[in-house]
Amino acid sequence: MKRVILLAIIGLFAASPVVAQTADRTPERTADVSDVEELKNVSRLPEAARDARSTGTEEEEIQNVVKSVQEEKLTPQEGANTIKIMKENTADGVSNKGISGYVVEQKAKGVHGEELGQAVKTELQARHRIRVEEQEGKAERKEEHTGKEADVQKESGQKAKSEAKAADGGDKREKGEGEQPHEEEPAPKKKGKGR
Amino acid sequence: MNKRVFLIAIIFAMVAIGCSNGKEVKATDQKMIEKVAHIAALLEVNEAKALDMLTNEKMSVEKYKEIITAITLDPTATEKFVQLKRTYVDQYKK
């Protein structure tokens, strides 16, 4: 009986790692010559991300693109291209906010490869234009507003001055300092003597 | 009764040890970064050797992709990977 128990323990000890490994791992394919291109594309992701980070590209967008590659929503090549476009945009001063969602959306619609890259560029440029126009519009409105305020202030200032003058004039009359200067009527013309 | 309990406890411990042996090394560990940096460098210099290394390391395409994307999500790991890859490429080209 004791031998049986001992053998059972040894057997379990030997078998449990194998069981654990096979339970954890789903069947995966070993690398083949046909996989070389895919492996190369995957290998380019870290460099693309590093370059983008060094130019100041939004970290959130980089993370979202890489996660999309992990979840197989994007191919590694599309992911690397998207990150490269984001880096170029950042260098041009264009924001990449929200572009990772747009890329996945377009991919789901069936846009892929170079077309996807082009769609991303176009979208980023369009968003940038809208933002610039909005900012210009805001600046104009601000100028108008400050201009109007300045006019209003001018008018109120002038009004205050004229009121102050009127008040001063009234005070002077009361004190008898003299009349306010007024326009004198022109003297009547004398008729000529030589007639 | 005590013997049975003891036996069950041992069996449970063995299974637990076995399960923990099945855990994989974290993608952003230094050794893993070095490994995949080697493979990435070989892919640029000698594709056949890169495939051999993948086979020797018992690493599938999906596994390699998983590790690379995990590294890319971590800025520090990304920096290490890129530097190591460049070093290895220079070494292999010599």
Interface residues (C-beta under 8 A of the other chain):
Chain A: I5 A8 I9 L12 F13 A15 S16 P17 V18 V19 A20 Q21 A23 D24 E28 R29 T30 A31 D32 V33 D35 V36 E38 L39 K40 V42 S43 L45 P46 E47 A49 R50 R53 E59 Q63 V66 K67 V69 Q70 P76
Chain B: L7 I10 I11 M14 V15 I17 G18 C19 S20 N21 G22 E24 I39 A40 L43 E44 E47 A50 L51 L54 T55 M59 S60 V61 E62 K63 Y64 K65 E66 I68 T69 A70 I71 T72 L73 P75 T78 E79 F81 V82 K85
